[in-house]
Amino acid sequence: MPTIAHIEGFTTGASLRTQQAIYMTIVFLLPLLATAPQVRPSLASHPRRWVVLLLLLDFVYMLWLTIPFVPLGVDESFYAINAHVYGGNRDLWHCWSRPPLASLGALLCPWHPPLLGLLLRSLTAWFAWRLAELAVSAPWALAVPLLVLVGSQLSLFSAALMSEPYGAACFTVFALVTARGIGGGLAPGLLAGLAFLSRWPLGWLLPVAMFVGYRRQRLRGLAVALAAFALPVAAVIAATETKPWLMVADRGEWKKPVLTTLLYFLRPDVAFGVGWSHLLLMLVGAFPAREAAIRWSVFMFVACAAALTAMGEATMRLMTPAAPVAAVVAARGMQRLAEWSQRRRALPALVGGLLVGLVAVSVVFPVRPLRNHMIARESAQNLVREHREELLRQLGTDPLYTDFNFIAITAVLNHRCIAVTATQDGEAVQDGRSGHPGGVGLDLDGHSPPCSRDQLPRGAFHLTGDPAGHTILWQAPGVFLVRR
């Protein structure tokens, strides 16, 4: 018999596929309609209204989709735990390696931690459209917010508590401000600082901000850009006790050689985080690039790819902040293809629009669905979230020992949790029954060392799937709180 979680998962999956179909249909029809002389004026008359309507409807839908917030992955759990630490719970382990901006955003919205990220996703699409207005005519510029919302990993990470929407928003506004020549060195330096606090690898924006400041105000602009970056960054790092300078050593095992990283980004399933169809459309839009905004967007995207390659960061999602500027160049490529077919009269307008529409759909297909949220609804931490107050009353100030994903349950309960493991050769190890995430040190740097099942202290609270004759204090389908 299907459970409520299964029904909710099916409903969510169906709505996601419907949303993707609608977006791809619009992306397909936009070139088709824009090449028709009778329709083009109406699309160009009030583009801002259509963009605002699209972003509003999309934001409401994504808000509905992500409620309730249930952490699933390691990163979003650590961001949620850091938010609890910043809120005053010093009993929890602080993950100093995570940039603080996403956790501070979660702290501002405790009732729904991803809310600010969802809002920033919408604002990223808006600012990308404003950047496109500098170089792409109105009907074609409407493709930009669609590509941002559906053609990148931004939606995937905005639906969780992740730092990608924060980095994408800062990156896109940085590109817009520098392309328009706003703020001398102050605005670029400040935005580079915010981008760094959202994603450490975006620190490469600082020399770009300093160069922009120097171009506009010489040494004064360079100094202002440096100060606008350094002062807020120093203040936030001191307040949150994060340690970005130790990330170089901490990332040693993850760092790859430059050539290996480049080959990773060139893989067909990676293609610098946007896909090869998108890259080819960008080539059409970028060469020759007569518009300054297009040249600057190309520079920003290439610089981001080059910086990550030089750092050895072979991770596709790190390119997410650059996806909006890539959408701007891709929209210019769509416009150029349509103009070429009309100017050469090689194809009728209808056929030309049809072909460009097919190219546009290839850019956003296949869209990666937001499956993690559906999986999270069926997890143990979702059951814990639903009965959070009752569990906290049972626990008091005692720690919770758990067989399940101890990091996610810590994030949900805002309470200290300890991983319960099996024992092998006298050491705690994970086994097939463990729900703890792989690849994570279960000792959390010694703050909460794991405990094997045969060494659980007497009287400990144990969240498990097998009560094994112990006193059951609380239970839900497949989850039991027992007292050892």
N, C-alpha and C positions, 0 to 999 in steps of 0.2 A: 504494500500500500504506500503510495507516495506521501512523503512528509511535507510540512509547510515549507521547509527549506528547499525541497526538490521543486515544489510548485513555484516558489519565488525565483529559484535559479532558472527554471524554464521561462518564466515571464521576463526576467531580466535578459536572458539570452535572445529571446524573440524580439524584444524592444531594441536591443543593440543591433541586431541584423536589420531591423527596419530603419533605424537611424542611419546606418551605413549605406543602405540602399537609397535613402532619400538624398544623402549628401552626394553620392556618386551620380545620381540622376541629375542633380543640379549642376554638378561639374560638367557632366556630359552635355546638358542642354545649353549652358552658358555660351560656349563657342558657337553652337548651332544657331542660337538666337542673335548673338552679336554680329554674325556675318550677314544677317538679314537686314537690309536697309530700312524696312518698315518697323522693325522692333528695336533697333539699336538706340534711337533717340529716347525711347521710354526707359531703357535700362540706364542711360547716362544722365537722365534728368535729376533723379533723387537717389544717388547710390548710398548716401549716408543712412537714409531711413532703412534700406534693405539690409545693410550691414548691422545696424543696431538691432533690428528685428531678429536677424539670424543669431546674433550673439546672445540676445536675451532668451530666446527659446532654447538655445543650446545649453546655456547656463542652468536654466530651470530643470531641464532634462538630466544633466549631469549631477545636479544636486540631488534630485530624486533617486538617481541610480546609485549614488554612493552613501545614502543613508540606510542603515546605520554604518558607522565607521568601524571596521573590524580589521586590525592589523594582521597581515599574513607573512610578509617577507621580513628578512632580517633588518634591512635598512629602515623601512617605515616604522618597525618596532623600536629601533634605537632612536629615531627622531621623536617618537611619542614619549619614550622614557626620558630623553633629554628635556622635553617640555615639562614633564613632571618635576624634574630636578630644578629647572629654572623657576618653576612655580613654588619651590620651597621644600620639596621632599628630598632631603639629603641622605636618606637611607638607601636610595637607589643608586646604582652604579652609573656614573656619568661617562658617556662615550665621547671622550674629548676629541676624537678624530673626525667627528661629523661636523660639517659647517653649521653654524647656529641659526641661520635665518629661517629655515623651515620649521624648526622647533619653536622659535619665537612666534612665528605665525600661528602654529598650533596652540600656543599658550594664549593668544588673543581670542581664539575660537574654541574653547574647551568642549562646547556641546557638539561640535563637528570639526575636528582638527584639519581635514583637507579643504575646508571652505575657502580660506584665503588663496590656496593654490589653484582652486577652480576659478576663482575670480581673476587671478593673474593670468590663467590660460586664456580667458576671454579678452583681457586687456592686451595680451600678446598678439592675438589675432587682429585686434583693433589697430594697434601701433604698426603692425606689419602692413595693414591696408593703407595707413597714412603714409608709410614709406613708399609703398607702391604707387601712390597718387603722384609722386614726384616724377615718375618715369613711365607709368603704364596708364593708358586711357581708361576711363571710368568703367565700361563694361568688363574689360579684362581684369581690372584691379579687383573686381568682386570675386575672382577666383582665389585670391590670396587668402582671405580668412577661411575659405573652405579647405584649401590645402593645409593650412595651419591646424585646423580643427580635426581633420580626418586623415591627412596624409603623412603624419609623423607619429613618433612615440609620445608626443606631448600629452595626448589624451590618456594614454595608458598610465603615465606617471602622475598626472593630475588627479586621477581617480583614487590614488593612494596618497599617503602622507610622504611625499618625496620632495627633493629640492629642485628637480628639473623645471617645474613651472616658474619658480623664483629666478633661476638662472636664465630661462628663456625670456622672461619679461625684462630683466635688466639688460640682457644682450640686445634685444630688439629696440628698446628705448635708447640704448647707447648708440646703435646704428642710426636711428632716426635723428637723434640730437646732433651727432657729428656730421651726418649728411646735410642737415639744414644749417649748420654753423651756429647752434644755439649755445649760449652760456660760456663762451671762452674756454678756459681750462677747468672751471668749477664744475659744471654739469658732467662732462666726461669723467673727471676724476672721481666724483661722488658715485656715479653709476658704476664705474669700474670697481670701486670699493664694495658696493652692494652686491655686484656680481661675484666678487671673490668670496664674500660672506655666505653666498648661496651655493657656490660650487668652487672648491679650491682651485681646480685647474683653470678657471677663468681669470686667474691672476695675470695671465699674459695680456689682458686688456690695459694694465697700467702703463706699459711703455707706449701703447697706442694713444691713450689719453694724454700722456705727456707730450707726445709728438703733435697731437692736435692742438694742445694748449700753446706749444711753441710756435706752431704755424700761425696762430691767431694773435698772440700777445708776446711773442718772443720769450725771454727768460722769465718774465712775470707770469705768463700763462703756464709755462712748464712748472714753476714753483707752486702755483695755485692748484694745478692738477694733482701734483704729488701730495700736497697738504690735504686736499679734499678726499684723497684716497686713504691716506695714512691715519688721520685723526679719527674718523668714524670706525675704521677697522680696529685700531688699537683700543678704542673705548669698548666696543662690543666684545672683542676677544678677552679683555680684562674682566668685563662683567660676567661673561659666560664661562670663563676658565677653559676655553678651548686652546688647543696647541697645534696649530697648522704647521709649524716648523718641524714637528716630529713626524709629519706625514711622509716625508722623504724616506726616512728609515722604515716606517711602518709599511710603506708600499713596495719595499724592496722585492718581496716574493711575487708581487703582482706585475711589476714592471717588466716589459718585454723589450727586446732589441728593436731599433728603429725599423729595420727591414721587415721583421716579423709583424710589427704593428701596421706598417704600410700594406703588407699583403693581406692582413686581416681586414682592413678597411676597404680593400679592393675586392673582397669576396662578393659574389653575386647576391647573397642574402644579407649583406651589410651595406655595401656601396655608400660609405661615409654617412650612414644613418638615415638616408633619404631614399635609397633605391636607384637602380641604374636608369630607369625610365625618367625619373626626376632629374638625374644628372645630365642625361642627354638633352632634355628640354632646357636645362640651364645653359648648356653649350650653345643652343640656338639663340637664347636670349642674351648671352654674354658677348658674343662675337659677331659683328663689332659692337661694342658697348659705347654708344655715343652719349648716353645720359649719365651724369655724375652719380646719381643714386644707384644705378645698376652697377657701375664700376665699384662703388663703395661696398655694395652688398656682396659682390663677388669677392672683393678683398677680405671682407669679414669672414665669409664662409671658408675661403682657402686658408686664411690665417689660423682659424680655429682648428681646421683639419691638420695643418702643419704643426701647430703647437702640441696637439694631442699625440701626433706621431712622434715628435721629438721627445716628448715625455715618456713614451712607451706605454701610454694608456690605451690598450687594445680593448675598449669597451664601447659598444655601439651607442648606448644611451648617453654617453658623454657628449655626443654630437647633437643631442636634442636642442640645446639652446640656439644652435645655428640654423635649425630647420626653418624658422620663420623667414630669415633673409633669403634662404634658398627658394622659398615659395615665391618671393618677389621676383627673382630672376626667372623662375619657371613660368610665371604668368606673362612676363615679357616675351618669353619664347613662344607661348601659345599665341600671343598677339602677332608676333612676327610671322609665324606659320600661316595664320589666316590672311594677313596682309599680303604675303607672297602669293598665295593661291588666287587672291582677287586681282592683284596688280598684273600678274602674268596671264591672267584669264586661262590658266591651265585647267582649272576646274570650275564648275558652276558654284555659286555661293553656298547652296545647300549641301553639295557634296563636300566642299572644302570644310564647312562647319562640322559636318559629320565626322570627317577624318580627324580634325583637331580635337573634337569631343572624345573620340576613341583614344587619342594620345593622352588627353587629360585624365581619363578614367584609369589608364594604365599607370599613371603616376601614383594614384592612391589605392590601387588594388594589388595584392589583397590587403585590406585593412586589418591590423592586428586587433582582435576583439579583447574586451576588458574581462577576461575570464577569471582573473584573480579574485574579483569581488564575489563572483558566484561561488568560488571554492571557499572563500572565507566565511560565507554564510552557513556553510555546513561544518565548520571547524569547531573544535572544543572551546577556543577562545570566544566564539560567538555565544555559546551557552553560558560561559562565565560572564560575559558582558550583560546578558539578559538578567542574570541573578547576582549582579555585582554587590549590591548593598547587603544582601543576605550573607554572602560569602565573607565580606569584610567584617560583619558582626561576629561571625564564627571565629575568624582569625584573630581579632584584636590586634595586638602588636607582634604576634608570633609570625615567623616567616612561613611561606607556603612551599612545600616540596611537591614537585609535579613531574609526572611522566610525559606530559604534553609539551608543546612549544613554550618553554619557560620564558623566552624573551617576549613573545606576543602576549602571554598571560600577564607578565609584569606590566606591559604597556597598558593593558585593559584595566587591571586592578589598581594600578598606581600603588603597588605593594610589593615588598621584597619577595622574590621567588627563587627557588634553588632547584637546579636540574637533578632529577633522579635517573641514574644510569645503571647498567649492568656492571659486573666486575669480571675482569680478565687479568690473570697474573697479578692480582692485588691492586690493579689500577682501574679507575672508572672509565668505561668506554660506552659508546652508543651501540645499540643493537636494533633488530628489526622492530621491536615493540616501542622503541623511543620515538616520540614526536618532535624531538628537538631538531632545529635546522642544522643541516650539514655545513661544514666549513667554518663553524663558529666555535671559538674557544669557550668551553662550558664553564671555565673557572672565572671568566670576566676579569682577567688580570688579578686574580686572587681575592676579589671582593666577595664573591659568592661561589666558593669552590663546590663542584658537584658532589653528590652523595650517592653511593651505590645502594641498591635496594636492601641488601643485607646489613647495611650499616645505618639505616634510618633511626634517629634517636627516639626513645620511648616518649610517647605523648605528642609526637610531631604531627602536624596537619599534612596530609598527603592527598593530592589530587591525582587520581589514577583511573584507569579503565578496568582494573581488577581489584575489587575490595578485599578479596581473599579472607573472608571471615572477620574482618575488622569492623569496628563500630562505624556505621554510615551516618554522617551528620547532614549530608545533602547529596542529592543525586539528580541527574538529568540523563537523557538517553545516551548511554555509553560513557558517562563521566560521573565519578563518585568522589566525594570528599570524605575521607576517613580519618580517624584518630588512631595512631599506632599504639 
